[in-house]
Amino acid sequence: MKLTREIKTAILVIASISLFIWGYSFLKGKDLFESYQTFFVEYDSVEGLGKSAPVTLNGLVIGKVNGIHFSDEHPEKLVVELQVKSDFPISKSSRALMYEPGLIAGKQIMIEPNLTDKTMATSGSFLTGGLKPGLTDVVGEKVAPLQAKLDKILTQVDQMLTGINNVLDEKGQADLKKSLSELSQTIAEFHKTSQSVNQMVDQNKANFNGIAADFKKTSGNFAKISDSLQRANLGQTVKNLQLTMKKVDDMLSEINQGKGTAGKLVKDEALYNNLSKSTKELELLLQDLRLNPTRYINVSLFGKKNKPYVAPKENEPNK
């Protein structure tokens, strides 16, 4: 069968139209060989969301935004039309979250599926909308407090610099230069002093070594004394001393209570009075013996009579 020129022209025109339609659909992000479902989502604002923006499910692109228009029932809201491949069933309670994947890319729609819901959404139904903070929002939330702190710091720095400028007038600058000059002189004097100390140390290095040796020897002697004290069993000595002190304390307690001879001497007032009286009489007897010895020594060999006895008076002065 021979094809005529008219048939060839018709086939070429049909192929061109088909290719044009396929290319136009491809450029719009729609595959002619795929079946699609349409869903609608309401948002308060769609700033940054454009037509043909991707619709993803767990990061996989499953559709695109087919259109955006105002809602008939709620004029203040915007309705976003989603065109999703039929190969990915979406439950009725799934959410369509609008988010920004990066700093440069525009906003996209992410389907958050509810895997526990077995009721599938039908084409033309509305899904619940929502917003997910993107990278820009997160960065903005982090940067805002830092910006406030930075503004506060800059204000304080500006106040500090203003104060410094007010303080460092011509007189303040002159005083500061003078202080720096005096500090430099002080450092120089300190350097000279340190050199003198180093020189003195070098000159007396032998003496320092001798002192160190003597100190080492003294430390050794102290160590020997410590060992001797340790071997002397000071614990037993202290224990014996404690026992002795306890016995002395018990003896003093008994004396204080009037027990024993010493206790009676201390506590018996009558005995004390008798001893005091006997001592006084002994003192009178010795005094009389000193003043009148002839009363106690017989001298009648020489024919002299003894004088009659006269009792001595108390507290009689010495003759």
Secondary structure, DSSP 8 states (H G I E B T S, - for coil): ----HHHHHHHHHHHHHHHHHHHHHHHTT--TTS-EEEEEEEES--TT--TT-EEEETTEEEEEEEEEEE-SS-TTSEEEEEEEETTS--BTT-EEEEE--SSSS--EEEEE--TT---B--TT-EEEEEE---HHHHHHHHHHHHHHHHHHHHHHHHHHHHHHHHHSSHHHHHHHHHHHHHHHHHHHHHHHHHHHHHHHHHHTHHHHHHHHHHHHHHHHHHHHHHHHHHHTTHHHHHHHHHHHHHHHHHHHHHHHHT-HHHHHHHH-HHHHHHHHHHHHHHHHHHHHHHH-GGGTS--GGGT----------TT----
